């Protein structure tokens, strides 16, 4: 199947941004590359980006549709594990010349039947999580990458293979990398997003099957290294719609474009001492246990101002075990990488008991006595991601009340305040331990992120904790 770029159909100007390159995202995966390459093992970071672009689908009828998509970026480069924004996985082979990974990648592509009256009666085409393998060759002449992925969420049940070439060069604080790619999608994947089934067909929207499809893309990724830790990026990509897909009654545009802009902050290397100012703290880690109840208020503007009331939506409890590792120490603020396993006790509310898994970066500061210089307390703020085996019942009920959707995968926030137990006891095992409060929060960042299921709302828990460092 040949790719046609030149054919153009008339579309309202709003089509350019209204659909957030929902379909283009699956073809424009290279445009989502984050400037987090060649980091030493143990590096971690956070960031965010805004997606804009053009979709091949019909324009939205709703002028109030969000014209951007916020993408939270969770970054980690380990000896074996890695997270690069919208993809992550396991390094099987990783050296200066070759990289072989097992990985998962988020597919932003979707079609909302409510976006246009013409789509009324269609089944929603949902986003998905693809998994597969990836092989990359990294030489002076550039980087050649081949990957294969398949659906893991039983949505499109399709497969995709992609070959891409990228040449990267530096110019002072700037990094510039043009790229070109070709991808093949089998019939299941293509027809899920662009086909029309017999049940969905009508006079002005006939039954349609495109079969397999091929996509060509080219673009440019740029990064500006503002400092050793702060990087801003701006990426742009263009793709042509497969000629057979262009015949779909759902498709209006023959070419699609994508723009991704944002920034990242790297917190340092947990494995090498040059990022640890105090050599005695190199390799420092912590454990924490906490337990508490479902809160009524929000972590910001209510709980942080003293509203500790219980939720009126659900009477549930939560308990957890958290492990942390020092990433970077500072004179007033430390940065830690943390992983928390939370157990949700919701059997009495009919939702059963289940786990959630939270990975995040924590900024931890300390307060000292102005007279003696002794440590009086610690405060912390964490940001990351949360996946729950079941959607917590409070989130279900809140969202149902508003008629909004829910998501298992969502953003994670945490606030802590605690006090050193050595001020109360001389027991040896308590000298590096703290007791206090942890506020746990899951949220969709006000419905601005496709990655987080476009959820507007969340849930909060107030817990007591004991944490010790080693």
N, C-alpha and C positions, 0 to 999 in steps of 0.2 A: 504494500500500500504506500503510495507516494504522499509526501507531505506538501500541501499547498499553502503558500503564504500569501499570495497575491489577492485571492478572492476576498471581497469585503461586503458585508451586508449593513444596511443602515440601522443604526441603533441610537437611542436617546443618549445624550451626553452623560447622564447619571450612570450608565452601564459601566463606565470606566472604573468607578470606585465602589459602587454599591454592594457588589458581591465579593469584594475582598480577595480577588483571584482565587475563589474557592476551588474551582477546577484547575486553575493554572498551577496551584501549589503542588499537585502531584507530578506535574511535568517540570516545574521550576524548583526542584529540590536543591540544586546547586546554589541558588540565590540565597538560601537560608543558612549557608555555611557561616559559622561564628569564628571570629579571630581568636581562637584558643588553641591553635596548632603549635606543635613543637614545645609544649609545656613539659617540664620535668615531672616525673612520677610524684604524686602527692599534691599537685597543684589543684586548687579549688577556686571557684569564683561564682559571682552572680551577675545578672544583667537583665536587660529588657530590650525589646524591639517592637516596632510598629510595622505591620504588613499593609501594603496597599497594592492595588493592581486591577487588571481587567480580566473578566471571566468570559468564556465562550457562551455562557447561558444568556437567556433573555434578561433584560434589565428588571430591577425590582420596581414594583408598583408603589412601594412605601418610601416616600421621600425622607422619612425619619429613620430609615435603616442606618445602623452604624457604618461609617465610612472608613473605619480602620479596625485593625485587630491587634490587641496588645498580646505579645508573646513573652511570658516570663522565661528567663534563661537560667537553668541550673547547670553549672559547669564543674566537671571533675576529670582529671587525668591521672589515673593510677597505674600501677605496674600491670594490673590485670583488668580492672574495671574502668570505664570511661562514661562520661555524660557530656554531650555537646549540644546543649540547647534542646532541639526537638528530636534528637537521636541519642542512643546510648547502647552499651553492650559490654562484651568481654573480648579482650585481646587474646588471641591464640598465638599469634606471632606479631611482634612489634619491635622493629629496629630502624636504623637510619634509612634503609633501602626498601624494606617490605613491611606490609601490614596486612594481617589476616584476622578478621573479626567475625564473631557472631553478634548480631545487633538487632535492635528494634528501632523503628522510626515511625513517628506520628504522621498520618496522612490527613491533611487538612481538607481535602476535597469533600464537598457535600452539595446537596441541592435541597432547599427548603421549599416545599410546595406552597407555603404561605407567602412567598416572596413575589408571586405574580399570579393573577387570576388564571392565566393560561395553564398554569401547572396544577390547578385544582383537580383532585382525583388521582394524583400521582402518589406513590409511596415515597417517603422521605429517603433520600440518598445520604447516608450518614458517614461521618468521618470514621477512621479506623486506626488500628495499630498494626503495622506490618512488621514481620520479623524475617530474618534471613542471614545470609553470609555476605561478606565484603572482602575483596582483595585489592590492594593498592600497591603500585610500584612507584617509588619516589627517587628520581634521579635528577641530574643537573638539567636535563632536557625537559623536565616537567613531571607532573604526577598523572598517572593513568589508573583509573579506578573502575572496577567491575563489581556490580552487586546484584543479588537476586533476593527478592522478598515475596512473602505470601501473607495473606490475611490471617490474623490471630483472633479476631472478634466475631467471626461468622457473619460478616456483613457483605462484602463484595465477593468473598471466597475466590479471589483471583490471584494472579501472580504477575510480577513485573521484573524485567531484567534491564539494567542500565549500564552503559559504558560512557565514561566521561574523561576528558582531558583538561588539565589545568596547568597554566604556567604562572609561577609566583615570583615576583621580584620586589625588592625593597628600594625605596628612594628616600633616604633619611628616616624621618618618623613615619613615612607612608609605606604601606604594603599594598600592592596592586596585583590582582590575579584574574586575567581573562580566562574564560572557560568555554567549552563546547561539549554537548552531550547528546546521546541518542538513547532512546528507551523503547522497549517493546512491552505492551500490555496484552495479556491473553483475553479471550472473548468474555470470560466471566467478569473481569475487572472493567473492561470497556463498556459492556452492556449494562452493568450495574449503574454506572454514572450517566450513560448517554443513550441507553436503549429505552424503548417503550413496550411494555408487555401487552398482551391481548386484553387483559383486564383494565389497563390504563388507557387504551386507545379510544379515540373518538373521531368524528369527521375531520376536524381541523388538527388532530394530533394522531396520525396513523401509527399502527404498530411498526416497530423498527428494531432491527438488530444490526449493529455495526460489525460484529465479529471482533477479531483482534485488531490492534492499532499500533502505529509507530509515531514517535514524537521526536522532533529535533528542537534543540534549545541552545542559545548562546547568551553570554552575558559578561558582566564585570563585577567583581567584588573588590571593595577598597576598605582599608582600615587605617586610622590615624592613631598612633601611639602617643596619647597626650602625656602620659607618664609611664613609669615602669609597670604600673598596675592598672591604669585606666586606659581603655581603648574605645574609640568611637568607630562605627562602621556604617557604610552605605553600599548596598548591593542592588543591582538591577539585572533583570533577565527577560528574554523574549523567547516565545515558543510558537511554533506553527501547529495548527490543528490538523490531525490526520484527515485525508480527503474523504474517507468513508464516514468518519465521525461528523464531518461538516454537513453531511446529508441528514443528520438526526433532526427531527422536529423540535428538539430541545435546545439546539445550538444556533447562535446568531452571529458569532464572530469567528473569523478564520485565523486570527492571530491573538495571542494573549500575552500580557506583560505582567511583571511583578517587581515591586520595590520593597526593600526591607532595610530599615534604618534603626540604629540603636547604639547601645554601649554596654561594656562589661567592666567589672572590677575583679581583679585577681587577688586573693588573700595570701598568697605565698605558698611555700612548699613545706609540707609536713614532714618530709623525710630527710632534708638536708639542713645542717645547722646554720647556714648563712641567713636564713629567714627567722631564726630564733635568736633574739638579742641576748637572752640569758642562757648560756650553755647548760646550766643546771636544769632547765625546763625542756630541753630537747627530748622529744618522745613522750611528753606529759599527756596523760589521758584521764578521763573521769567516768564515773558511773552515777546514775541517779535513779531513784525509785520515787514514784508519785502516785497519788490517789485523790479523787475528788468527784464533784457533782456537776451536772448540766446547769449552766448559768442562763439567766434571762437576758442580760444585756450583752452588748458588743464589746470586744476587747478595747476598742478605741471609743472614747467619749462617754462610756458608761462604767464598765468594770474598772478602767484605770482611774476613774473619779470616785470609786468607792461603792458602786452598786454591786453587791455580792448576792443578790436575790436569786432564788432558784427559778429555773425555766417553767413557764406555764404550758409549754408545748410537750414536755416529756420529763419524767422523773427517772433519770438514768445516772449511772456512775461510770467512771473511767479510771483505769490504772495502767501504769506504764513502767518500762525499763528503758533507760536512755544511756547510750555510750557516746563519749565525745573524745576528740583528739585535738590538741593545740595545733593550729595552723600558723599563727603569727602572734607574737607577744609584743605589746607596746607599753609605754610608760603609764598609760591610763586605761587603755582598752585592749583586750585580747580578742582574737578571732579564732573560733573553734568550728570544726566540722562535727556534726552530730547526726546520729541515727536513733530514732525512738520507735519502739514497739509498744503500741497502746492496745489494751484490751477493753472493749466496750461492753458493758453489762446492760443489755436492753431486753433481756428475756421477758421481764414483767410487762414490757410495753408491746410485746408481740413481735419484736424484731430480732429475737435471738441474741446470742453473744457472739462477737466477732472481733477481728483484729484490724487495726489500721497501721500503716507503715509510713514513717515521716523522715525525710532526709533534708537537712537544712544547715545553714551557716548561722552561728550565734556570735553576736558582738557582746562581750562581757566586760563591764567596767566596774571599778571599785571606788568606794568612798572611804576617806581616811580622816582620822582625828586631826584637827588643826593644831592641837597642842602636843600630842605624843607621836603623831604619824602612824598610829596603829590602824589597821584595817577595821572598819566598823560594819560595812555592808557591801554587797555586790548587787548590781543590776544587770539584766541581760535582755537583748532583743534578738529574736531569731526569725529567719525568712527562708522558706524552701517549699517543698512539695509534700503532698499527703495522698496516699491511696488507701481507701477503706474497702474491705471485702464486701460490706453492705453499706448503703448510704445510711448514715445515722438517722434515727427516727425523727429527731427534732428538725433536721434539714428536710426530710420528706414532708412533714406537716407544714412547715413554714412555706416551702415552695408550692405545695398544693393549694394553700390558702391564697397565694398570689397567682396561681395558674402558670407557674414557671417550672422549668425542668431541674433535674438534679444531676449530680455527677459523682462517680466513685473517685476520680482523680481531680484534685483541687489544690488550691494554694494553701500553704501552712504558715501561720504566724505564732510566735510564742513570746511571752513576756515573763521575766522572773525577777524576784526580789528575795534575797536571803541574807543570813547573818552567820558569821563564823562561830562554830560551836566551841572553839578553843577559848572564847571569852567566858564560857559558862562551865567548862570542865577541863581538867588536865589529863584526862584519859588519852593515851597515845593514839588510839585509832580514830579519835575525834579531832585531832589537831589540824587535819586538812579536810574537814567536813563542814558542810553548811546546811542549814534548815531554813525553809521559807515557803513562798508561794510561787506556783507556776500557772500561768493562764494559757490554755491551749485553744487555738482558733483555726477553723477551716473556713475558707471563703473563696469565691470566684472572682474577686477583684471587680465587683460591681457589674458583672455581666459583660465585660469588655474583651474577654479572651476566648477564642474558639478552643484553644488547647485545654482550657478548664471547663469546657462544656457550656460556655455562655451563661454560667450560673450567676445570678445576682442574689447574694445572701450567703448564709453559712451557719455555723454553730460554735458554741464556746463552752469551755469547762474551767472551773476553778479548782485547783488541786494544791495539796500540801506536798512538799518534797524533802527528801534527804539526798544530798549530793556530796561525793567525796572525790578528790583528785589524787592521782598516783603518779 
